[in-house]
Amino acid sequence: MSEEQTLPVEVSGIEQLTPLIKHFTLSPVGGGRMPAFSGGSHIVVVMRGDARRAGARVHRNPYSLLSSPHELDAYQIGVRRMEESRGGSHFMHDQVAVGTRLEIAHPVNLFPLDKIARKHVLIAGGIGITPFMAQLEDLHQGRVPYELHYCVRSPEHAAFLPRLREREGGRLHVYYDSEGEAIDFDRLLSDQPLGTHVYVCGPAGMIDRVTATARTWGWPDSHLHWEQFSAPPVGDAFDVFLARSKVHVHVQPDQSLMESIEAAGVEVPYLCRGGVCGFCQTRVLEIDGEIVHNDHYLSDADRGKFMMPCVSRARCKSLVLDL
Amino acid sequence: MLVTGIKSKPVYAPLRADPRGRYHLMLGFGEGEVALLRVLTEMQSSVPEGLARTRVLLMSSDGEAPPSDARRNIESLPLQEVRAFSDMPPLLGEFRLLLADSLMGTRLYVAGPESFIGLAMRIALEFNLNKDEIRAEQLGSLARRVHCIHCRVITENVRTNIVRCSGCERRLLVRDHYSRRLAAYMGVMVDAEAPGELPPIKEVFL
């Protein structure tokens, strides 16, 4: 089985952007340039922690690249501290300092801009602003009209706001929950010219409202784009047998199936680790119970036969996977 | 030798109304009017409120002939707009104006001969309409628009497997390789290696 392909990086800058969001600059170890990427790409940061400490777990979290695709000296990511963190965001906030070395997986873009769109409507909720920061670098240089709608909890939680105001001017629309402001999705989506694409990144409820409202107004799916990295939900512990590797794995309540499989020394191919990309799709050979699907990828028809180990779990006595 | 199984060759299906669309824009040429009448009748029973948000542009294949029964029936429906044209360029010009003025949520329906569908699709492409916003039904002639890959002139109304290019007069083999951007099939010189040696010429695109 192939080694996981990662790049070593060193944290060269940390900035507290808002009470909950920290901004990290990741530079290549030993100098040089980072691999090229396009706006909307994410990386997976591998956090190995201190292996000498008992119970130290490896965390792998996806983060959107927010730096300019035209500047490859370093990558920049924004990390929101999650209240119910399984460890990854707390590790980034509490244990990573300037000089810390991390590994990252190469950038992958599951949220690209449509190249021949006639207009772009970008909708961000909170930390969901990050993929748009990189995309705006390209949009800024192009001729295609666009507008950015940015919803945040309150002024103090609005990351990047001075920069956005300065660069985007009238194309930026900000909504503060604290002031009772909200996007009028019907108004926004009922009056867009033919050839417009809408992109949304934010909480699940926001994505659902945008897609549902757009469909009500007749938008076809090819013009709707969203990205949401689901953190793997917690659940009951369960046991798995990996048929090809002949390995038994026990999944703890706060550990994802994929993490448990990796901890047992078996590699699962992945790109997003958030139930979006479909890369880790795994065939279910036997199950005595039910699969708890948490992904945004599998069709209902495929849900009987496959599961996504990055975010999905099982409530069962036994589960056999084709791995 | 025609090379079949080429993926770019367009595939058509009988038109059905798309109830998910909010606005509807329909183009019909010749026998295409019959197909549009069928869709509109379906719509009248399934989503009657959709008719008031439907605009229809029609053209008969013979401009001199009296309006067809299909056209008269379409004109009697409570549509937002119906317009009939006797010439292709004004129809396509009006179509372009309507697209520029249309909102997301619009569905396009095109019914008629293949070359007409191709010309309409080419304009729709400029407005970034995707496959899930366009439906097309081929009725009437399969005669092709052929793009000479040597001199880049289009030869219209081609019914034979081999045709003389209207630009450079080379003999072209008409392939199934289709360009959406040009709205034409590719024509490649057929006797470049052995001048004058031609396969039998047959009427194949009727």
Interface residues (C-beta under 8 A of the other chain):
Chain A: D114 I116 A117 R118 L189 S190 D191 Q192 P193 L194 G195 T196 A214 R215 W217 G218 W219 P220 D221 S222 H223
Chain B: R20 G21 R22 Y23 L99 A100 S102 L103 M104 G105 T106 R107 F127 N128 L129 N130 K131 D132 E133
